[in-house]
Amino acid sequence: MKGIIEAQNPAVNDTCTDCGSFVDIGAVIDEHDTLLTLNFTGDSALADANEMAARAQARFAEVQTECVTKTTDVVLLLTFSVSAEKMIFQLENGL
């Protein structure tokens, strides 16, 4: 176990003596990582982007949405209040 602790990244706070799997959450989540960019293509790109934006707004009241239409696709920008909301949304929607 001592060798595992010595070999690990200094950003990891390993306190589990059985498996060595505990990680300091601050080393995994960046508090400023609140922007989620999603690309949609095809004939239904705008409709799909609007549906995803509505899902985000229904789940998190403070989320800001912006659709950018390009030649053949749509880019949806979702800005969440905190990075945890972004992660929750990604997990709930399989992103």
C-alpha positions in Angstrom: 0.0 0.0 0.0 2.9 2.4 0.8 4.2 1.9 -2.8 0.7 2.8 -4.3 0.6 6.0 -2.2 4.1 7.0 -3.2 3.4 6.3 -6.9 0.1 8.2 -7.2 -0.4 11.8 -8.5 0.0 14.4 -5.7 -3.5 15.8 -6.6 -5.0 12.5 -5.4 -6.0 12.3 -1.7 -5.9 8.5 -1.3 -7.3 7.6 2.1 -8.8 4.2 1.3 -6.6 1.5 2.8 -8.4 -1.3 1.1 -8.6 -0.4 -2.5 -6.9 3.0 -3.0 -9.8 4.4 -4.9 -10.7 7.6 -3.0 -10.0 10.7 -5.0 -10.1 14.4 -3.9 -13.1 15.6 -5.8 -11.3 18.9 -6.5 -8.8 17.0 -8.5 -11.6 15.7 -10.8 -14.1 18.6 -11.1 -13.0 22.1 -12.3 -15.3 24.6 -10.7 -15.1 26.8 -13.8 -16.1 23.9 -16.2 -19.7 25.0 -16.7 -20.0 25.2 -20.5 -21.4 22.2 -22.4 -21.1 22.3 -26.2 -23.3 19.9 -28.2 -23.2 19.4 -31.9 -26.3 18.4 -33.9 -26.4 17.5 -37.6 -29.0 16.5 -40.1 -32.5 17.7 -41.1 -33.7 17.7 -37.5 -30.6 19.4 -36.0 -32.4 22.6 -34.9 -35.3 20.7 -33.5 -33.0 18.3 -31.6 -31.0 21.2 -30.2 -34.1 23.0 -29.1 -35.4 19.8 -27.4 -32.1 19.4 -25.5 -32.1 23.1 -24.5 -35.7 22.6 -23.2 -34.6 19.6 -21.2 -31.7 21.5 -19.6 -34.0 24.4 -18.7 -36.6 22.1 -17.2 -33.9 20.5 -15.0 -31.9 23.6 -14.1 -33.7 26.9 -14.0 -30.5 29.0 -14.2 -29.0 27.3 -17.3 -28.3 29.7 -20.2 -28.8 28.3 -23.7 -27.6 29.5 -27.1 -28.0 27.9 -30.5 -25.5 28.7 -33.2 -26.6 27.6 -36.7 -23.8 26.7 -39.1 -24.0 25.6 -42.7 -25.1 22.0 -42.1 -25.3 21.7 -38.3 -26.3 23.4 -35.1 -24.1 23.9 -32.1 -25.9 24.2 -28.7 -24.1 26.0 -25.9 -25.4 25.3 -22.4 -23.9 27.3 -19.6 -24.7 25.9 -16.1 -24.5 27.8 -12.8 -22.0 25.3 -11.4 -20.0 22.4 -12.8 -21.9 19.8 -10.8 -25.1 20.7 -12.7 -23.2 20.2 -16.0 -22.0 16.8 -14.8 -25.5 15.8 -13.6 -27.1 16.8 -16.9 -24.5 14.8 -18.9 -25.1 11.7 -16.8 -28.9 12.0 -16.9 -28.8 12.4 -20.7 -26.1 9.9 -21.6 -23.8 12.6 -23.0 
